[in-house]
Amino acid sequence: MATITTEFCFALDGKGGGSKLDLEAVDVYKEKNLWIHIDYKDQENQEWLEEMGLDETVIENLLDEDTSPRYFQQDGGLLVVMRGVNTHKKDDVDDMIAIHMWIEKHRILTLSHRALPAVRQVSALIRKGEGPSSPTDCFLMLAESMTASIEKTTDQIDDEVDELEEEVIATYDHRSDKRLRSEIADLRHKIVGLRRYLVPQRNTIKVMKNIDHPLLNEDDRDRLRNIYMDLAKAVEDLDFARDHSTVTQEELDSKTNINISQTMYMMSIVMVIFTPLTFLTGLLGANIGGIPFGEDNNGFIFISLILIGIVIFQIAVFKKMRWF
């Protein structure tokens, strides 16, 4: 039999509270509202799920590691796969944690491999007597908790994009170019990773809010509509952040190109100034007879004055031409 952490096995009392159960006691409470949470990668889970009388198709989907958000109905129950933000590591928010849920009239079975904050939050509410009153309510509370975390994450991403844009516009320095590019690339990677699961999750809830199913009453559909609107806004915010980061990247590229152009421009001016000087000094340094000032003790001073005069003349010409 699968091992179930006791804090994730509850008999709901219908008033927001619940009592912990051991796995062996589950069969005794068949008429109670149960919430059972297990690890879907546990090798013993398939046998235990079969013992619970679940359909083979349901078991296959509950244990499936291809966890793109989706749902389907079967035998009076609902199977829903959703993804929640990984809040354990700030840099891995795009590595969304999967949760598989099978909802029946008197039972909700949830499976995940890694700790999901929404599961912890809802189980904590049950201990306080403020949790779900039914399996369907449990599913909706989990979905609402995950969606709230998603909204918080998208808001943080929006703030990060704004901060990067301000830094690029106001305080850009070529020494910070590499860091800024790395931060923008990381941010865009997060956006792509989140959007990969949020779009199908939004579409799943969009369909579910309109289905006619005995497990869902009108109040439940209203809650699903609110979840859908929040997810739709989160996807829109991610789309905006993606476009915003693209504009920021373009601004950074523009400033980098301007910086390179200015450097190349100054190098070109230096080359133009020193090219005639190099030609003249090279010519005077030729090892042949007849070189001017070759025998004059003041030759070096005369040549230096001539070179300085050429530089002054060039600078005057460049300024008149507005080259700098």
LINFEN-V865959 format. One record per residue. N is the residue number from 0. PSI is psi as a letter, one per 30 degrees, with the letter a starting at -180 (* if undefined). D_CENTER is the distance of its C-alpha to the mean C-alpha in whole Angstrom. Layout:
N_PSI_D_CENTER + N_PSI_D_CENTER
This chain:
0_l_37 + 1_k_34 + 2_k_33 + 3_k_32 + 4_k_31 + 5_e_33 + 6_f_30 + 7_g_29 + 8_j_32 + 9_k_34 + 10_j_36 + 11_k_35 + 12_g_38 + 13_g_38 + 14_g_37 + 15_f_34 + 16_a_35 + 17_l_36 + 18_k_37 + 19_k_36 + 20_l_37 + 21_l_38 + 22_e_37 + 23_f_41 + 24_f_42 + 25_e_39 + 26_f_42 + 27_f_44 + 28_h_42 + 29_e_42 + 30_g_43 + 31_l_40 + 32_j_37 + 33_k_34 + 34_j_31 + 35_k_30 + 36_k_27 + 37_l_27 + 38_k_25 + 39_f_25 + 40_f_25 + 41_k_29 + 42_f_31 + 43_f_34 + 44_e_32 + 45_e_33 + 46_e_37 + 47_e_36 + 48_e_34 + 49_e_37 + 50_f_40 + 51_f_38 + 52_g_39 + 53_k_36 + 54_k_36 + 55_e_35 + 56_e_33 + 57_e_31 + 58_e_31 + 59_e_30 + 60_e_27 + 61_e_26 + 62_f_26 + 63_k_24 + 64_f_21 + 65_i_20 + 66_h_18 + 67_k_17 + 68_k_17 + 69_l_21 + 70_l_24 + 71_l_28 + 72_k_31 + 73_k_34 + 74_h_37 + 75_g_36 + 76_l_33 + 77_k_29 + 78_k_27 + 79_k_23 + 80_k_20 + 81_l_17 + 82_k_13 + 83_l_12 + 84_k_9 + 85_j_10 + 86_g_11 + 87_e_14 + 88_k_12 + 89_e_10 + 90_f_8 + 91_h_7 + 92_f_6 + 93_f_4 + 94_i_8 + 95_k_9 + 96_k_13 + 97_k_16 + 98_k_19 + 99_k_22 + 100_k_24 + 101_j_28 + 102_k_30 + 103_a_34 + 104_e_36 + 105_g_37 + 106_k_34 + 107_k_30 + 108_k_29 + 109_k_25 + 110_k_24 + 111_l_21 + 112_e_21 + 113_l_18 + 114_k_19 + 115_k_17 + 116_e_17 + 117_e_19 + 118_e_21 + 119_e_22 + 120_e_22 + 121_e_25 + 122_e_27 + 123_e_27 + 124_e_28 + 125_e_31 + 126_f_33 + 127_f_33 + 128_g_34 + 129_g_32 + 130_a_30 + 131_l_30 + 132_f_34 + 133_l_33 + 134_e_31 + 135_e_30 + 136_e_29 + 137_e_27 + 138_e_25 + 139_e_24 + 140_e_24 + 141_e_21 + 142_e_19 + 143_e_20 + 144_e_18 + 145_e_15 + 146_e_15 + 147_e_15 + 148_e_13 + 149_e_10 + 150_e_12 + 151_e_12 + 152_e_8 + 153_e_8 + 154_e_11 + 155_e_10 + 156_e_7 + 157_e_11 + 158_e_13 + 159_e_11 + 160_e_11 + 161_e_15 + 162_e_16 + 163_e_15 + 164_e_17 + 165_e_20 + 166_e_20 + 167_e_20 + 168_e_23 + 169_e_25 + 170_g_25 + 171_k_24 + 172_k_26 + 173_f_26 + 174_f_26 + 175_g_22 + 176_e_21 + 177_e_20 + 178_e_18 + 179_e_16 + 180_e_16 + 181_e_14 + 182_e_12 + 183_e_11 + 184_e_10 + 185_e_8 + 186_e_6 + 187_e_7 + 188_e_6 + 189_e_2 + 190_e_4 + 191_e_6 + 192_e_6 + 193_e_5 + 194_f_8 + 195_e_10 + 196_f_11 + 197_e_11 + 198_e_14 + 199_f_16 + 200_e_16 + 201_e_17 + 202_e_19 + 203_e_21 + 204_e_21 + 205_e_23 + 206_e_25 + 207_e_26 + 208_f_27 + 209_f_30 + 210_l_31 + 211_j_34 + 212_k_34 + 213_f_37 + 214_f_34 + 215_k_32 + 216_a_34 + 217_e_34 + 218_e_32 + 219_e_30 + 220_e_29 + 221_e_29 + 222_e_26 + 223_e_24 + 224_e_25 + 225_e_23 + 226_e_20 + 227_e_20 + 228_e_20 + 229_e_17 + 230_e_15 + 231_e_16 + 232_e_16 + 233_e_12 + 234_e_12 + 235_e_14 + 236_e_12 + 237_e_9 + 238_e_12 + 239_e_13 + 240_e_10 + 241_e_10 + 242_e_14 + 243_e_14 + 244_e_12 + 245_e_15 + 246_e_17 + 247_e_16 + 248_e_16 + 249_e_20 + 250_e_21 + 251_e_20 + 252_e_22 + 253_e_25 + 254_e_26 + 255_e_26 + 256_e_28 + 257_e_30 + 258_e_30 + 259_e_31 + 260_e_34 + 261_e_35 + 262_e_36 + 263_e_37 + 264_e_39 + 265_e_41 + 266_e_41 + 267_e_43 + 268_e_45 + 269_e_46 + 270_e_47 + 271_e_49 + 272_e_51 + 273_f_52 + 274_e_53 + 275_e_56 + 276_e_57 + 277_e_56 + 278_e_58 + 279_e_61 + 280_e_61 + 281_e_61 + 282_e_64 + 283_f_66 + 284_g_65 + 285_k_66 + 286_i_69 + 287_l_72 + 288_l_75 + 289_g_75 + 290_k_72 + 291_k_72 + 292_g_73 + 293_e_73 + 294_g_76 + 295_k_75 + 296_f_75 + 297_g_72 + 298_e_71 + 299_e_67 + 300_e_67 + 301_e_68 + 302_e_66 + 303_e_63 + 304_e_64 + 305_e_64 + 306_e_60 + 307_e_59 + 308_e_61 + 309_e_59 + 310_e_56 + 311_e_57 + 312_e_58 + 313_e_55 + 314_e_53 + 315_e_55 + 316_e_55 + 317_e_51 + 318_e_51 + 319_e_53 + 320_f_51 + 321_h_48 + 322_f_46 + 323_*_45
